[in-house]
Amino acid sequence: MGPDTSRCRLRPGAAAEELLYKVILMSLFQFTSRRLVSQAYCGLKPPSSKKQRICLEMARPNSNMADFREVFAKAKHIAIITGAGVSAESGVPTFRGTGGYWRKWQAQELATPEAFARNSSRVWEFYHYRRELMLSKQPNPAHIAIAECEARLSKQGRSVVVITQNIDELHRKAGTKHLLEIHGSLFKTRCTSCGNVAKNYKSPICPALAGKGAPDPEIEDAKIPVENLPRCEEQGCNGLLRPHVVWFGETLNSDILTEVENELEICDLCLVVGTSSVVYPAAMFAPQVSARGVPVAEFNMQATPATNRFRFHFPGPCGTTLPPALARHKSEIIS
């Protein structure tokens, strides 16, 4: 499922993408949480540190699985960055490009604070549809391979962290434990009055939304009165709830970004799975890891603007390419 997004998640032209990546690759991976949060809201900034070095673009990436497996076998801290592509193989709509509409609207027209203020009923119908849809979806082989890899390596004193742009919780459903959801979750709510964040798996999330949210263009808005939309259950509050996801124009959670920074600083192998590498700030994570000499492997249907910055590239469906990449290596000790 295509993640909701923050202001900085822009899709520049090819020339602009090239320029941005060249700027990124000039800096060492030494940035503070404060600078990262600033980038997440305002866009990328040229590094100001004196400890800069120019990292030349890598040659065409390697697609030899045996070579990747040797690197994988030695890795102690693996970071896996995932995007909408990994969930698309579970039948999750991305709400992008041609046909990426819910009724008459694209996600960008609904996933904003302004849209929620104007028509909270319509926005809640949209998210109710997505929640109900996700309750019927299951993790695919890529999700399962990641979760099984994490569980196996943890017994060997090795770690796997999943940094996902997706809000569908399919990684969690597959069994992933160390999960950073940088864009939030469909199954969490936040009160617009008291700010309380809570897990919420109710189906429907409130009685008034039962049977609502069909995506067909001819369907009329339900126009549910605001008092009948999901409400906060904290004692004495009863405020209007909203999905706990990052919308266009909103900043990413600084605490989660700090965790991401810390994980990327210690990783010795990074995988980029099912992401277009044009959604910021996540698009800068793997290139910055690569800039400090850490192997990065991209698993995607096609090449991306970042492909030539990475050591490995494996084209094709993630559910096909990822399981053999993360399977038990012959050097692993079986406990």
C-alpha positions as a LaTeX table, in Angstrom:
\begin{tabular}{lrrr}
\hline
Residue & $x$ (\AA) & $y$ (\AA) & $z$ (\AA) \\
\hline
Met1 & 0.00 & 0.00 & 0.00 \\
Gly2 & 1.38 & 3.35 & $-0.98$ \\
Pro3 & 2.40 & 5.23 & 2.08 \\
Asp4 & 1.06 & 8.58 & 3.03 \\
Thr5 & 3.71 & 11.20 & 2.75 \\
Ser6 & 5.37 & 14.31 & 4.11 \\
Arg7 & 6.10 & 17.64 & 2.50 \\
Cys8 & 9.60 & 16.72 & 1.49 \\
Arg9 & 8.54 & 13.68 & $-0.47$ \\
Leu10 & 8.89 & 15.25 & $-3.87$ \\
Arg11 & 9.39 & 13.67 & $-7.25$ \\
Pro12 & 11.85 & 15.92 & $-9.09$ \\
Gly13 & 12.80 & 15.57 & $-12.73$ \\
Ala14 & 15.63 & 13.29 & $-13.73$ \\
Ala15 & 18.19 & 16.11 & $-13.78$ \\
Ala16 & 17.13 & 17.26 & $-10.35$ \\
Glu17 & 17.35 & 13.69 & $-9.04$ \\
Glu18 & 20.89 & 13.41 & $-10.36$ \\
Leu19 & 21.88 & 16.67 & $-8.69$ \\
Leu20 & 20.31 & 15.65 & $-5.39$ \\
Tyr21 & 22.09 & 12.33 & $-5.33$ \\
Lys22 & 25.44 & 13.94 & $-6.15$ \\
Val23 & 24.95 & 16.29 & $-3.23$ \\
Ile24 & 24.00 & 13.40 & $-0.95$ \\
Leu25 & 26.98 & 11.31 & $-1.98$ \\
Met26 & 29.39 & 14.16 & $-1.15$ \\
Ser27 & 28.65 & 13.87 & 2.55 \\
Leu28 & 29.79 & 11.27 & 5.01 \\
Phe29 & 27.03 & 9.52 & 6.88 \\
Gln30 & 27.41 & 11.77 & 9.90 \\
Phe31 & 24.25 & 13.78 & 10.40 \\
Thr32 & 22.43 & 14.65 & 13.58 \\
Ser33 & 18.79 & 13.98 & 14.36 \\
Arg34 & 18.10 & 17.71 & 14.24 \\
Arg35 & 19.43 & 18.00 & 10.68 \\
Leu36 & 17.56 & 14.88 & 9.59 \\
Val37 & 14.26 & 16.25 & 10.86 \\
Ser38 & 14.96 & 19.51 & 9.05 \\
Gln39 & 15.56 & 17.60 & 5.83 \\
Ala40 & 12.36 & 15.63 & 6.32 \\
Tyr41 & 10.31 & 18.83 & 6.27 \\
Cys42 & 12.18 & 21.23 & 4.06 \\
Gly43 & 13.96 & 18.98 & 1.57 \\
Leu44 & 17.59 & 18.08 & 1.17 \\
Lys45 & 20.32 & 20.56 & 2.00 \\
Pro46 & 23.95 & 20.56 & 0.89 \\
Pro47 & 26.19 & 19.21 & 3.67 \\
Ser48 & 28.14 & 21.85 & 5.56 \\
Ser49 & 30.61 & 19.57 & 7.40 \\
Lys50 & 34.29 & 20.04 & 6.66 \\
Lys51 & 34.65 & 16.26 & 6.76 \\
Gln52 & 33.36 & 15.85 & 3.24 \\
Arg53 & 34.61 & 13.55 & 0.59 \\
Ile54 & 33.54 & 12.96 & $-2.96$ \\
Cys55 & 32.19 & 9.47 & $-3.48$ \\
Leu56 & 32.41 & 8.49 & $-7.10$ \\
Glu57 & 29.46 & 6.78 & $-8.68$ \\
Met58 & 29.81 & 3.03 & $-8.56$ \\
Ala59 & 30.09 & 0.95 & $-11.68$ \\
Arg60 & 27.07 & $-0.93$ & $-12.95$ \\
Pro61 & 25.73 & $-2.90$ & $-9.97$ \\
Asn62 & 26.36 & $-6.60$ & $-9.58$ \\
Ser63 & 23.43 & $-9.01$ & $-10.08$ \\
Asn64 & 25.31 & $-12.14$ & $-9.04$ \\
Met65 & 23.40 & $-13.75$ & $-6.19$ \\
Ala66 & 26.40 & $-15.80$ & $-5.07$ \\
Asp67 & 28.43 & $-12.63$ & $-4.57$ \\
Phe68 & 25.61 & $-11.07$ & $-2.54$ \\
Arg69 & 25.29 & $-14.20$ & $-0.44$ \\
Glu70 & 28.94 & $-14.00$ & 0.58 \\
Val71 & 28.42 & $-10.41$ & 1.77 \\
Phe72 & 25.19 & $-11.42$ & 3.53 \\
Ala73 & 26.94 & $-14.24$ & 5.37 \\
Lys74 & 29.38 & $-11.80$ & 6.98 \\
Ala75 & 26.89 & $-9.05$ & 7.90 \\
Lys76 & 26.14 & $-8.49$ & 11.59 \\
His77 & 23.67 & $-5.57$ & 11.39 \\
Ile78 & 21.35 & $-5.62$ & 8.39 \\
Ala79 & 19.00 & $-2.73$ & 7.58 \\
Ile80 & 16.14 & $-3.42$ & 5.17 \\
Ile81 & 14.31 & $-0.42$ & 3.68 \\
Thr82 & 10.96 & $-1.32$ & 2.12 \\
Gly83 & 8.42 & 0.54 & 0.01 \\
Ala84 & 5.10 & 0.06 & $-1.75$ \\
Gly85 & 6.48 & $-2.53$ & $-4.19$ \\
Val86 & 6.83 & $-5.18$ & $-1.52$ \\
Ser87 & 3.15 & $-4.85$ & $-0.57$ \\
Ala88 & 1.90 & $-4.58$ & $-4.16$ \\
Glu89 & 2.65 & $-8.29$ & $-4.51$ \\
Ser90 & 0.07 & $-8.94$ & $-1.78$ \\
Gly91 & $-2.55$ & $-7.19$ & $-3.92$ \\
Val92 & $-2.34$ & $-3.88$ & $-2.09$ \\
Pro93 & $-3.18$ & $-0.87$ & $-4.29$ \\
Thr94 & $-0.50$ & 1.81 & $-4.38$ \\
Phe95 & $-2.83$ & 4.72 & $-5.32$ \\
Arg96 & $-0.17$ & 5.99 & $-7.69$ \\
Gly97 & $-0.03$ & 6.70 & $-11.41$ \\
Thr98 & $-2.75$ & 5.84 & $-13.93$ \\
Gly99 & $-5.73$ & 4.28 & $-12.24$ \\
Gly100 & $-4.46$ & 5.25 & $-8.80$ \\
Tyr101 & $-7.75$ & 6.77 & $-7.75$ \\
Trp102 & $-10.23$ & 6.25 & $-4.95$ \\
Arg103 & $-13.52$ & 7.39 & $-6.44$ \\
Lys104 & $-12.65$ & 10.71 & $-8.13$ \\
Trp105 & $-9.62$ & 11.52 & $-6.02$ \\
Gln106 & $-5.98$ & 10.59 & $-5.85$ \\
Ala107 & $-4.42$ & 9.95 & $-2.47$ \\
Gln108 & $-2.65$ & 13.32 & $-2.58$ \\
Glu109 & $-6.05$ & 15.03 & $-2.55$ \\
Leu110 & $-7.25$ & 13.14 & 0.52 \\
Ala111 & $-4.14$ & 12.57 & 2.61 \\
Thr112 & $-3.71$ & 16.12 & 3.89 \\
Pro113 & $-4.65$ & 17.96 & 7.08 \\
Glu114 & $-6.59$ & 20.43 & 4.92 \\
Ala115 & $-8.69$ & 17.69 & 3.32 \\
Phe116 & $-9.49$ & 16.25 & 6.75 \\
Ala117 & $-10.52$ & 19.69 & 8.03 \\
Arg118 & $-12.75$ & 20.27 & 4.98 \\
Asn119 & $-14.38$ & 16.86 & 4.79 \\
Ser120 & $-13.41$ & 14.46 & 7.56 \\
Ser121 & $-16.22$ & 12.10 & 6.55 \\
Arg122 & $-14.78$ & 11.60 & 3.06 \\
Val123 & $-11.24$ & 11.13 & 4.37 \\
Trp124 & $-12.42$ & 8.60 & 6.93 \\
Glu125 & $-14.32$ & 6.70 & 4.20 \\
Phe126 & $-11.07$ & 6.50 & 2.24 \\
Tyr127 & $-9.12$ & 5.18 & 5.20 \\
His128 & $-11.91$ & 2.86 & 6.29 \\
Tyr129 & $-11.78$ & 1.30 & 2.80 \\
Arg130 & $-8.02$ & 0.84 & 3.08 \\
Arg131 & $-8.24$ & $-0.63$ & 6.60 \\
Glu132 & $-10.93$ & $-3.13$ & 5.61 \\
Leu133 & $-8.99$ & $-4.07$ & 2.48 \\
Met134 & $-5.82$ & $-4.69$ & 4.47 \\
Leu135 & $-7.63$ & $-6.95$ & 6.92 \\
Ser136 & $-8.15$ & $-9.32$ & 3.97 \\
Lys137 & $-4.54$ & $-9.21$ & 2.72 \\
Gln138 & $-1.72$ & $-11.50$ & 3.75 \\
Pro139 & 2.07 & $-11.14$ & 3.74 \\
Asn140 & 3.74 & $-12.44$ & 0.61 \\
Pro141 & 7.00 & $-14.44$ & 0.34 \\
Ala142 & 9.09 & $-11.25$ & 0.58 \\
His143 & 7.53 & $-10.23$ & 3.92 \\
Ile144 & 7.92 & $-13.77$ & 5.23 \\
Ala145 & 11.53 & $-14.09$ & 4.08 \\
Ile146 & 12.43 & $-10.89$ & 5.95 \\
Ala147 & 10.69 & $-11.99$ & 9.16 \\
Glu148 & 12.22 & $-15.48$ & 9.06 \\
Cys149 & 15.66 & $-14.02$ & 8.41 \\
Glu150 & 15.33 & $-11.70$ & 11.41 \\
Ala151 & 14.26 & $-14.54$ & 13.69 \\
Arg152 & 17.05 & $-16.82$ & 12.50 \\
Leu153 & 19.87 & $-14.29$ & 12.68 \\
Ser154 & 18.82 & $-13.06$ & 16.13 \\
Lys155 & 19.78 & $-16.51$ & 17.46 \\
Gln156 & 23.26 & $-15.96$ & 16.02 \\
Gly157 & 23.81 & $-12.60$ & 17.70 \\
Arg158 & 23.09 & $-10.76$ & 14.45 \\
Ser159 & 20.38 & $-8.14$ & 13.92 \\
Val160 & 17.87 & $-7.18$ & 11.24 \\
Val161 & 15.86 & $-3.95$ & 11.29 \\
Val162 & 13.08 & $-3.15$ & 8.85 \\
Ile163 & 12.57 & 0.51 & 7.98 \\
Thr164 & 9.33 & 0.71 & 6.04 \\
Gln165 & 7.48 & 3.46 & 4.23 \\
Asn166 & 4.37 & 1.28 & 4.18 \\
Ile167 & 1.44 & 1.79 & 6.53 \\
Asp168 & $-0.24$ & $-1.60$ & 5.98 \\
Glu169 & 1.40 & $-3.57$ & 8.83 \\
Leu170 & 2.09 & $-6.58$ & 6.58 \\
His171 & 5.63 & $-6.77$ & 7.98 \\
Arg172 & 4.18 & $-6.98$ & 11.47 \\
Lys173 & 1.67 & $-9.61$ & 10.35 \\
Ala174 & 4.54 & $-11.65$ & 8.87 \\
Gly175 & 6.29 & $-11.65$ & 12.24 \\
Thr176 & 8.87 & $-8.88$ & 11.95 \\
Lys177 & 9.76 & $-7.62$ & 15.42 \\
His178 & 12.30 & $-4.82$ & 14.89 \\
Leu179 & 10.14 & $-2.54$ & 12.72 \\
Leu180 & 10.31 & 1.21 & 12.17 \\
Glu181 & 7.19 & 2.53 & 10.41 \\
Ile182 & 8.31 & 5.98 & 9.31 \\
His183 & 4.92 & 6.94 & 7.85 \\
Gly184 & 2.74 & 5.51 & 10.61 \\
Ser185 & 0.10 & 2.78 & 10.48 \\
Leu186 & $-3.42$ & 2.34 & 9.17 \\
Phe187 & $-4.22$ & 0.54 & 12.39 \\
Lys188 & $-3.35$ & 3.33 & 14.76 \\
Thr189 & $-5.38$ & 6.44 & 15.49 \\
Arg190 & $-4.49$ & 9.81 & 16.95 \\
Cys191 & $-6.90$ & 12.07 & 18.80 \\
Thr192 & $-7.13$ & 15.56 & 17.38 \\
Ser193 & $-7.98$ & 16.86 & 20.86 \\
Cys194 & $-5.81$ & 15.07 & 23.43 \\
Gly195 & $-3.20$ & 13.66 & 21.03 \\
Asn196 & $-3.49$ & 10.09 & 22.34 \\
Val197 & $-2.17$ & 7.46 & 19.91 \\
Ala198 & $-3.75$ & 4.01 & 20.13 \\
Lys199 & $-3.81$ & 0.75 & 18.20 \\
Asn200 & $-7.17$ & 0.14 & 16.60 \\
Tyr201 & $-8.14$ & $-3.01$ & 14.70 \\
Lys202 & $-11.91$ & $-2.60$ & 14.96 \\
Ser203 & $-13.91$ & $-3.58$ & 11.88 \\
Pro204 & $-15.62$ & $-1.28$ & 11.19 \\
Ile205 & $-13.76$ & 1.34 & 13.16 \\
Cys206 & $-17.12$ & 2.92 & 14.05 \\
Pro207 & $-20.74$ & 1.91 & 13.31 \\
Ala208 & $-21.37$ & 4.83 & 10.95 \\
Leu209 & $-18.64$ & 3.62 & 8.56 \\
Ala210 & $-20.03$ & 0.08 & 8.24 \\
Gly211 & $-20.47$ & $-0.69$ & 4.56 \\
Lys212 & $-19.00$ & 2.67 & 3.52 \\
Gly213 & $-15.89$ & 3.57 & 1.55 \\
Ala214 & $-16.49$ & 1.72 & $-1.72$ \\
Pro215 & $-13.95$ & 3.05 & $-4.27$ \\
Asp216 & $-16.19$ & 3.15 & $-7.34$ \\
Pro217 & $-16.29$ & 6.61 & $-9.01$ \\
Glu218 & $-20.08$ & 6.72 & $-9.09$ \\
Ile219 & $-20.44$ & 6.25 & $-5.34$ \\
Glu220 & $-21.58$ & 9.37 & $-3.52$ \\
Asp221 & $-20.00$ & 10.56 & $-0.28$ \\
Ala222 & $-21.68$ & 9.19 & 2.84 \\
Lys223 & $-21.57$ & 12.64 & 4.48 \\
Ile224 & $-21.37$ & 11.17 & 7.96 \\
Pro225 & $-21.91$ & 13.77 & 10.71 \\
Val226 & $-18.64$ & 14.50 & 12.47 \\
Glu227 & $-20.05$ & 13.41 & 15.83 \\
Asn228 & $-20.57$ & 9.91 & 14.37 \\
Leu229 & $-17.02$ & 9.51 & 13.07 \\
Pro230 & $-14.37$ & 7.66 & 15.16 \\
Arg231 & $-14.04$ & 9.27 & 18.58 \\
Cys232 & $-11.40$ & 9.14 & 21.29 \\
Glu233 & $-12.09$ & 6.66 & 24.10 \\
Glu234 & $-9.81$ & 8.30 & 26.65 \\
Gln235 & $-11.79$ & 9.19 & 29.73 \\
Gly236 & $-13.42$ & 12.62 & 29.42 \\
Cys237 & $-12.14$ & 13.31 & 25.89 \\
Asn238 & $-14.40$ & 12.07 & 23.05 \\
Gly239 & $-12.31$ & 14.04 & 20.54 \\
Leu240 & $-12.33$ & 13.32 & 16.80 \\
Leu241 & $-9.83$ & 10.64 & 15.80 \\
Arg242 & $-7.68$ & 10.74 & 12.67 \\
Pro243 & $-5.49$ & 8.02 & 11.13 \\
His244 & $-2.03$ & 8.00 & 12.73 \\
Val245 & $-0.22$ & 8.37 & 9.40 \\
Val246 & 2.00 & 11.08 & 7.96 \\
Trp247 & 0.06 & 13.22 & 5.52 \\
Phe248 & 1.29 & 15.53 & 2.81 \\
Gly249 & 2.61 & 18.70 & 4.43 \\
Glu250 & 3.41 & 17.02 & 7.75 \\
Thr251 & 6.79 & 16.27 & 9.28 \\
Leu252 & 7.97 & 12.78 & 10.07 \\
Asn253 & 8.22 & 11.72 & 13.70 \\
Ser254 & 11.58 & 12.94 & 15.01 \\
Asp255 & 11.96 & 10.04 & 17.46 \\
Ile256 & 11.52 & 7.48 & 14.69 \\
Leu257 & 13.94 & 9.36 & 12.46 \\
Thr258 & 16.51 & 9.30 & 15.24 \\
Glu259 & 16.08 & 5.53 & 15.50 \\
Val260 & 16.50 & 5.26 & 11.72 \\
Glu261 & 19.67 & 7.33 & 11.89 \\
Asn262 & 21.10 & 5.14 & 14.62 \\
Glu263 & 20.35 & 1.92 & 12.76 \\
Leu264 & 21.81 & 3.15 & 9.48 \\
Glu265 & 24.97 & 4.30 & 11.22 \\
Ile266 & 25.73 & 0.79 & 12.50 \\
Cys267 & 24.49 & $-1.36$ & 9.62 \\
Asp268 & 27.07 & $-3.25$ & 7.60 \\
Leu269 & 24.62 & $-4.34$ & 4.89 \\
Cys270 & 21.57 & $-2.49$ & 3.56 \\
Leu271 & 18.77 & $-3.84$ & 1.38 \\
Val272 & 16.36 & $-1.60$ & $-0.53$ \\
Val273 & 13.22 & $-3.58$ & $-1.35$ \\
Gly274 & 10.30 & $-2.53$ & $-3.54$ \\
Thr275 & 10.91 & 1.20 & $-3.45$ \\
Ser276 & 11.27 & 3.67 & $-6.32$ \\
Ser277 & 13.99 & 5.67 & $-4.53$ \\
Val278 & 12.28 & 8.95 & $-5.44$ \\
Val279 & 10.26 & 9.41 & $-2.24$ \\
Tyr280 & 12.03 & 11.69 & 0.22 \\
Pro281 & 13.44 & 11.56 & 2.82 \\
Ala282 & 13.57 & 7.76 & 2.57 \\
Ala283 & 15.24 & 8.03 & $-0.86$ \\
Met284 & 18.36 & 9.46 & 0.78 \\
Phe285 & 18.82 & 6.70 & 3.37 \\
Ala286 & 20.47 & 4.02 & 1.23 \\
Pro287 & 22.68 & 6.38 & $-0.83$ \\
Gln288 & 24.09 & 7.80 & 2.41 \\
Val289 & 24.82 & 4.28 & 3.65 \\
Ser290 & 26.48 & 3.47 & 0.33 \\
Ala291 & 28.52 & 6.68 & 0.56 \\
Arg292 & 30.35 & 5.36 & 3.60 \\
Gly293 & 31.29 & 2.16 & 1.79 \\
Val294 & 28.60 & $-0.18$ & 3.09 \\
Pro295 & 27.21 & $-2.65$ & 0.53 \\
Val296 & 23.68 & $-1.83$ & $-0.60$ \\
Ala297 & 21.51 & $-4.30$ & $-2.53$ \\
Glu298 & 18.42 & $-3.16$ & $-4.41$ \\
Phe299 & 15.52 & $-5.55$ & $-5.05$ \\
Asn300 & 13.00 & $-3.95$ & $-7.37$ \\
Met301 & 10.98 & $-4.59$ & $-10.50$ \\
Gln302 & 13.12 & $-2.14$ & $-12.44$ \\
Ala303 & 16.12 & 0.13 & $-12.06$ \\
Thr304 & 15.67 & 3.37 & $-10.10$ \\
Pro305 & 17.52 & 6.71 & $-10.05$ \\
Ala306 & 19.70 & 5.28 & $-7.25$ \\
Thr307 & 20.54 & 1.92 & $-8.83$ \\
Asn308 & 24.02 & 2.84 & $-10.04$ \\
Arg309 & 24.97 & 3.99 & $-6.54$ \\
Phe310 & 24.49 & 0.51 & $-5.13$ \\
Arg311 & 26.71 & $-2.55$ & $-5.20$ \\
Phe312 & 23.94 & $-5.00$ & $-6.10$ \\
His313 & 20.72 & $-4.85$ & $-8.09$ \\
Phe314 & 18.28 & $-7.74$ & $-8.47$ \\
Pro315 & 15.40 & $-7.02$ & $-10.87$ \\
Gly316 & 12.08 & $-8.82$ & $-10.63$ \\
Pro317 & 9.30 & $-9.41$ & $-8.12$ \\
Cys318 & 10.54 & $-9.11$ & $-4.54$ \\
Gly319 & 8.64 & $-12.24$ & $-3.59$ \\
Thr320 & 10.80 & $-14.16$ & $-6.06$ \\
Thr321 & 14.21 & $-12.53$ & $-5.64$ \\
Leu322 & 14.30 & $-11.93$ & $-1.88$ \\
Pro323 & 13.68 & $-15.40$ & $-0.37$ \\
Pro324 & 16.82 & $-17.00$ & $-1.89$ \\
Ala325 & 18.84 & $-13.91$ & $-0.97$ \\
Leu326 & 17.91 & $-14.17$ & 2.71 \\
Ala327 & 17.83 & $-17.93$ & 3.07 \\
Arg328 & 20.16 & $-19.70$ & 5.50 \\
His329 & 23.74 & $-19.49$ & 4.27 \\
Lys330 & 25.91 & $-22.61$ & 4.33 \\
Ser331 & 28.23 & $-20.92$ & 6.82 \\
Glu332 & 25.49 & $-20.33$ & 9.39 \\
Ile333 & 25.63 & $-22.45$ & 12.51 \\
Ile334 & 22.42 & $-24.39$ & 12.99 \\
Ser335 & 21.36 & $-24.27$ & 16.63 \\
\hline
\end{tabular}
